[in-house]
Amino acid sequence: MNQDDIDLAKKMKAAGATWKRIGERFGCCPETVKKAVDPEFAAHRRAQINARRRERKGEPTRAQLNIKRMPEDRVPAEEAHQRLAEIPEDRRDITGRLLGDPLFERSALYAMRGERV
């Protein structure tokens, strides 16, 4: 749904239309329309679905582990870009990649080459 559709859906809901009727108007599921119109509902629904997936896999949910996201634990974007720039270009052929050969600049042979000079 584009922004014009979302605005029209909001007007229809304010006028008293049901989510089902609005969904029929746009040719999609009522829940899809509600998610597009109400971002809080979308976030809540996403959290519910993810929790169910974890339960089915047998993984404990974030609430069960009492874990909260800690944004201060994240690596700053600038530092991440600097670190990624340190990784040498991957010039291995397909066989080297599949067999797990290290990047040459990170291999023991590269380190030994510096000692011989």
N, C-alpha and C positions, 0 to 999 in steps of 0.2 A: 504494500500500500504506500502510495506517495503522500506527501504532506496535505495535498488538496483532499484526498480521500479521508485522511484522518480528521481533518477539520470538518468535513461533511458528516462523518460518523459521530463526532462530538455534538454537532447541531442536532442530528437525528436523536441521539440519546437524551439530550436536553429537552427535546420536544416530546419525549415519552416513548420512543420506539424501544423495543426489546433488542437484546444482543443478537437473538436469533434472526429477527427481521432485518437488522443492519447487516448481518453476515450474508443473508440471502441477497440483499441489494448489491453487495460487492462480490458475491460468488465465492465466499470462503466461510470457514468455520466461525461460529460466534466467538469462540475463545481467541482465535487469531485477531479478530477485530478488537476485542477487549484488551489484548496484550499491546496492540498498536496504539490504542487510545490511552491506556493507563500503564505507564512504565513501572509503577510500584507493583501492580498486579503481575506484570511480566516477571519482575525480579522475584517476587514471592513464589510464583508458579515454577520458575526455573529452580529455585532452591528446593521446592518440594520434589520435583522430578529427580534432581541429583541425589537427594537423600534416599529416595526409593531405590535408585540404581545402586548406591553403596550398600543398602540393606540386602538387596538381592545378591550382591557379590560377597556378602558377609563382612564387609568392611565397616568399622565403627563410623558413625557420623561425626561431624565436627562438634556437635553439641554433646555427644557422648564422651568425646575426648576432652571437652572443655578447652578447645583450641580457638583462639581468635586470630584473625589476620593481623600481622604486625607490619605496617608499611615501613617502619624504620629499619626492619631487617633486610629490606631490599637493597640491592646494589644500585647506586645512582646510574642513570642512563649514560652519562658521559664516561664514567669508569668502565661500564660494560662495553661501550664502543671502542675504548682504548684497548681493552683486553682482547676483544675480538680481532682488532687490527694486528695484534701480535702473532696471530696464528698464520703460519706460512701457507702459501698457495698450494692446493692439493694437485700435484702433477702425476699422481700414481695412475697406472692403467687400470682397466677393469679387474684384471686378475689380482693386482696388488690390493685393490679396495676389498674385493671379496675375501681374500685370504688374510686380511687384517695387517698387511705390511704398514709400518709406521711411516709418517711423512718423513722424507729424507732429512730435512732440517732438524727433526726431533729424534733421529736414530743414533745408535752407537757409532755407526760408520761415519756419520757427519762429525761427531765429537772427536773421533780418532783422526780424522782428516786434519783438524786444527793442530793436533799434537805433532804431526809429522813435518809440518812446514817450518 
